[in-house]
């Protein structure tokens, strides 16, 4: 009888210990995305890239002999929810958090990662203030800065010898901020703005604005708009009025959704991007993603893919899941090549800096038909 009781007790203890042992066999990575809010068109493909990358890493043996376990939470694009999700992920044992949501939400999550000393990376966000407003040594940004995007597009305009342009934006806060930066950059390049037009959120037509653009006779039209529906209205008016001046569009036009919502309107539009379809690493990535998912990945997918590989690389070099060791390893990242950026671009963090995208890694591409096409210009030269 005593032997039976001992056997039962041992079995019960074993059952209790198994979940702990299984938990120790994985490395938990928190992912904060936006599944229903304003960042959804961006966050969904980025999240797909993270998932695909993690699966690829796990198929090759994982990191430090352990599988990566993604813990994905939805912040709805809301800053307060993002902070709540960050705290939940830390309490659930995440040793690293990836933020794929809006700039304000990512910023608010930093208050938690700073307090808990949890490494955090945003692999796609372009906000210039993300690493300056909060002095958080546990936070890094590898999305290309908005200022770098604008400088790259203006470098292309200068190379094309444009002297007079029209500037078209929307009245969203981000659209106005982008227009301000474009205005400053154009003036610095000695390019005159002969017409500056605003398309209001909720407008039903952009013809009045485009009529003014036509009357000003610019050499090119620079689009600083970030609202998809209003940008489509601009394209419709441009086509209906038979305008021919080149369109130089902001990074917003690199979002894949335009290929479905603006069909028949995109051919010839140039836009700044961080993705070169002819880059060997991109070709390998596209082939592998198609084979695994049956879908074609786009630029945003690449951000997530590179992001999870950056995280895995840091943990591997840290040789541990200790957060402080991971922080030091991530900060020491140098010369890491990924899918995103021009052919020679590499990720890395200079001493004291936590922005890691290569300043010369942006490109200018052109829409060929309704598809994002070839690269026309590289970097700030």
C-alpha positions in Angstrom: 0.0 0.0 0.0 2.8 2.4 0.9 4.5 1.6 -2.4 1.3 2.5 -4.3 0.9 5.8 -2.4 4.5 6.7 -3.2 3.9 5.9 -6.9 0.8 8.1 -6.9 2.6 11.0 -5.2 5.6 10.8 -7.6 3.2 10.7 -10.6 1.4 13.7 -9.4 4.6 15.6 -8.8 5.8 14.7 -12.3 2.5 16.0 -13.8 3.0 19.3 -12.0 6.6 19.6 -13.2 6.1 18.8 -16.8 4.5 22.2 -17.7 7.5 23.9 -16.1 9.9 21.8 -18.0 8.0 22.5 -21.3 8.0 26.2 -20.6 11.7 26.2 -20.1 12.1 24.6 -23.5 10.9 27.8 -25.2 12.0 31.5 -25.4 9.0 33.7 -25.1 8.9 36.7 -27.4 6.0 39.2 -27.0 4.5 40.7 -30.1 2.2 43.8 -29.8 0.3 44.3 -33.1 -2.9 46.0 -34.2 -5.6 43.7 -35.5 -8.6 46.0 -35.6 -7.4 49.6 -35.3 -5.9 52.2 -37.7 -2.5 50.4 -38.0 -4.1 47.1 -39.2 -3.1 47.5 -42.9 0.5 47.9 -41.8 0.6 45.6 -38.7 -1.0 42.5 -40.3 1.7 41.9 -43.0 4.5 42.8 -40.5 3.1 40.3 -38.1 3.0 37.7 -40.9 6.7 38.3 -41.4 7.4 37.8 -37.7 5.5 34.5 -37.6 7.2 33.2 -40.8 10.6 34.2 -39.5 10.0 32.5 -36.2 8.9 29.4 -37.9 12.0 29.4 -40.1 14.3 29.9 -37.1 12.5 27.1 -35.1 12.8 24.7 -38.1 16.6 25.2 -38.0 16.8 24.4 -34.3 15.7 27.5 -32.6 17.9 29.7 -30.5 20.2 28.3 -27.8 18.6 25.0 -28.4 15.1 26.3 -27.6 12.2 27.2 -29.8 10.9 30.7 -30.1 7.4 31.0 -28.7 5.5 34.1 -30.0 2.9 35.6 -27.6 0.9 37.9 -29.8 -1.4 40.6 -28.3 -3.6 43.2 -30.0 -3.4 46.8 -28.8 -6.0 48.2 -31.3 -3.6 51.0 -32.0 -4.4 52.5 -28.6 -1.5 53.8 -26.4 -3.0 52.8 -23.1 -3.9 49.3 -24.3 -0.4 48.9 -25.7 1.1 49.6 -22.3 -1.3 47.2 -20.7 -0.4 44.5 -23.2 3.3 45.1 -22.6 2.9 44.6 -18.9 0.9 41.4 -19.6 3.6 40.1 -21.8 6.3 40.8 -19.2 4.3 39.1 -16.5 3.8 36.1 -18.8 7.6 35.7 -19.1 8.5 37.4 -22.4 12.2 38.2 -22.5 11.8 40.5 -25.5 8.9 42.6 -26.9 8.3 43.6 -30.5 6.0 46.5 -31.2 4.3 46.6 -34.6 1.7 49.2 -33.9 1.4 53.0 -34.2 4.0 55.5 -33.0 2.0 56.7 -30.0 1.2 53.1 -28.9 4.8 52.0 -29.3 5.9 55.1 -27.3 3.5 54.3 -24.5 4.7 50.7 -24.3 8.2 52.0 -23.7 7.1 53.2 -20.2 6.6 49.5 -19.3 9.8 48.2 -20.9 11.9 50.9 -19.3 10.4 50.1 -15.9 10.7 46.4 -16.2 14.1 46.5 -18.1 12.6 44.4 -20.9 14.3 44.7 -24.4 11.8 46.2 -27.0 12.2 46.6 -30.7 10.0 48.2 -33.4 11.2 46.8 -36.7 9.0 49.0 -38.9 8.1 52.3 -37.2 9.5 55.4 -38.7 8.8 58.1 -36.0 11.8 60.3 -35.6 11.1 60.9 -31.9 10.7 57.3 -30.7 14.3 57.1 -29.3 14.5 60.7 -28.2 11.4 61.4 -26.1 12.1 58.6 -23.7 15.7 57.8 -22.7 15.1 54.0 -22.7 18.3 51.9 -23.2 16.1 48.8 -23.6 14.4 50.2 -26.8 15.6 50.1 -30.4 14.1 51.1 -33.8 15.1 49.6 -37.1 12.4 51.1 -39.3 13.7 53.9 -41.5 13.3 57.3 -40.0 10.8 59.6 -41.6 13.5 62.2 -42.1 15.6 59.7 -44.0 12.6 58.7 -46.2 12.0 62.4 -47.1 15.6 63.1 -47.7 15.9 60.1 -50.1 12.9 61.2 -52.2 14.2 64.8 -52.4 17.6 63.4 -53.4 15.8 61.7 -56.3 14.0 65.0 -57.2 17.3 66.9 -57.2 18.9 64.2 -59.4 16.0 64.7 -61.8 16.7 68.4 -61.8 13.2 69.4 -60.7 13.1 73.2 -59.9 9.4 73.7 -59.4 7.0 71.3 -57.8 3.5 71.1 -56.3 3.0 69.8 -52.8 -0.2 68.0 -52.0 -1.1 66.7 -48.5 -4.1 65.9 -46.3 -5.2 67.5 -43.0 -4.4 64.6 -40.7 -1.8 65.4 -38.0 0.7 63.1 -39.6 0.0 64.4 -43.1 0.6 68.0 -41.9 3.8 67.0 -40.1 5.0 65.2 -43.3 4.1 68.2 -45.4 6.1 70.5 -43.1 9.2 68.3 -43.4 8.8 68.1 -47.2 8.5 71.9 -47.3 11.7 72.3 -45.3 13.5 69.8 -47.4 12.4 71.2 -50.7 13.5 74.7 -49.6 16.9 73.3 -48.5 17.3 71.7 -52.0 16.5 75.0 -53.7 13.3 73.5 -55.2 10.4 76.0 -55.4 6.8 75.0 -54.3 4.6 76.7 -56.9 1.4 75.2 -55.5 0.5 73.8 -52.1 -2.8 72.0 -51.8 -4.7 70.3 -49.0 -7.2 67.4 -49.4 -9.4 67.3 -46.3 -10.2 64.0 -44.5 -13.6 62.8 -45.8 -13.5 64.7 -49.1 -15.4 63.2 -52.0 -13.2 64.8 -54.8 -9.8 66.2 -55.2 -10.5 68.0 -58.5 -10.4 71.5 -57.1 -7.0 70.9 -55.7 -5.7 69.3 -58.8 -7.1 72.1 -61.0 -4.9 74.5 -59.0 -1.9 72.2 -59.5 -2.5 72.1 -63.2 -2.7 75.9 -63.4 0.7 76.2 -61.5 2.4 74.0 -64.2 4.9 72.3 -61.8 7.6 70.0 -63.1 6.5 67.3 -60.6 3.9 66.7 -57.9 5.1 65.7 -54.4 2.5 63.8 -52.4 2.9 64.0 -48.6 -0.6 62.5 -47.9 -0.9 59.6 -45.6 -4.7 59.0 -45.8 -5.4 56.2 -48.3 -8.8 57.3 -49.4 -7.8 60.9 -50.0 -4.6 59.8 -51.9 -6.8 57.7 -54.2 -9.0 60.8 -54.8 -5.8 62.7 -55.8 -4.9 59.9 -58.2 -8.4 59.8 -59.8 -8.4 63.5 -60.4 -4.9 63.4 -61.8 -5.9 60.7 -64.3 -9.3 62.3 -65.2 -7.7 65.6 -65.9 -5.0 64.1 -68.1 -2.1 65.5 -66.0 1.4 64.3 -67.0 3.8 65.7 -64.5 5.6 62.9 -62.5 4.2 62.0 -59.0 6.8 61.6 -56.3 5.0 60.0 -53.4 5.8 59.5 -49.7 6.5 56.2 -48.0 2.7 55.8 -47.6 2.5 54.7 -51.2 4.7 51.7 -50.4 1.8 50.1 -48.5 0.6 47.1 -50.5 -3.1 48.1 -50.1 -2.7 50.6 -52.9 -2.3 47.8 -55.4 -6.0 46.8 -54.7 -7.7 50.1 -53.9 -6.1 52.2 -56.7 -6.1 49.8 -59.6 -5.6 51.5 -62.9 -4.3 54.7 -61.3 -0.8 53.8 -60.2 1.3 53.3 -63.4 4.4 55.6 -63.3 4.0 56.8 -59.7 7.3 56.9 -58.0 7.5 56.3 -54.2 10.2 56.0 -51.5 10.6 52.5 -50.1 13.0 50.3 -48.1 12.7 47.2 -50.3 14.5 46.2 -53.5 12.8 43.3 -55.3 16.1 42.5 -57.2 18.1 42.1 -54.0 19.3 38.4 -53.7 18.1 38.2 -50.1 14.7 39.4 -51.1 14.4 36.9 -53.9 15.2 34.1 -51.5 12.7 35.5 -48.9 9.9 35.7 -51.5 10.5 32.2 -52.7 10.6 30.7 -49.2 7.5 32.7 -48.1 5.5 31.6 -51.1 6.4 28.0 -50.6 5.4 28.1 -46.9 2.3 30.2 -47.2 1.1 30.2 -50.8 1.1 34.0 -50.7 3.4 36.6 -52.0 5.1 38.8 -49.4 5.6 42.5 -49.8 7.9 45.1 -48.2 6.0 45.3 -44.9 6.3 41.5 -44.5 10.0 41.9 -44.7 10.1 44.3 -41.7 8.7 41.6 -39.5 10.9 39.0 -40.9 14.1 41.0 -40.3 12.8 42.1 -36.9 12.5 38.5 -35.5 15.9 37.6 -36.9 17.4 40.7 -35.2 15.9 39.5 -31.9 17.1 35.9 -32.4 20.6 37.1 -33.3 20.9 39.2 -30.2 19.7 36.4 -27.9 22.1 34.0 -29.7 25.1 36.3 -29.1 24.0 37.0 -25.6 24.2 33.2 -25.0 21.4 33.6 -22.5 17.8 34.7 -22.0 19.0 37.2 -19.3 17.4 40.5 -20.3 20.4 42.6 -19.4 22.7 40.4 -21.5 20.2 40.5 -24.4 20.1 44.3 -24.1 23.9 44.5 -24.4 24.0 42.2 -27.3 21.3 44.1 -29.2 23.1 47.4 -28.7 26.3 45.8 -30.0 24.6 44.7 -33.3 26.7 45.7 -36.3 26.7 44.9 -40.0 23.7 42.6 -40.0 22.2 42.2 -43.5 18.5 41.5 -43.9 15.7 41.6 -46.4 15.0 45.3 -46.0 17.1 48.2 -47.4 19.1 48.6 -50.6 21.5 45.9 -51.7 24.4 47.0 -49.6 22.4 48.1 -46.5 23.0 46.6 -43.1 21.5 47.0 -39.6 23.6 48.3 -36.8 23.6 50.6 -33.7 26.3 53.2 -33.3 27.5 53.8 -29.8 24.8 55.7 -27.9 22.3 55.4 -30.7 19.3 53.1 -30.9 18.2 53.7 -34.5 19.6 51.0 -36.6 18.4 51.4 -40.2 21.2 52.3 -42.7 20.7 56.0 -43.6 21.6 55.2 -47.3 19.3 52.1 -47.3 16.2 53.7 -48.7 15.3 53.5 -52.4 12.9 55.1 -54.8 10.7 52.7 -56.8 8.1 53.0 -59.6 4.7 51.5 -60.0 4.6 49.5 -63.3 1.0 49.0 -64.0 -0.6 48.2 -60.7 2.4 46.5 -59.2 5.3 47.9 -57.2 8.2 47.7 -59.6 11.9 48.4 -60.1 14.3 50.7 -58.2 15.1 54.0 -59.8 17.3 55.6 -57.2 19.3 54.6 -54.1 20.2 56.5 -51.0 21.0 60.1 -50.4 23.5 60.6 -53.2 
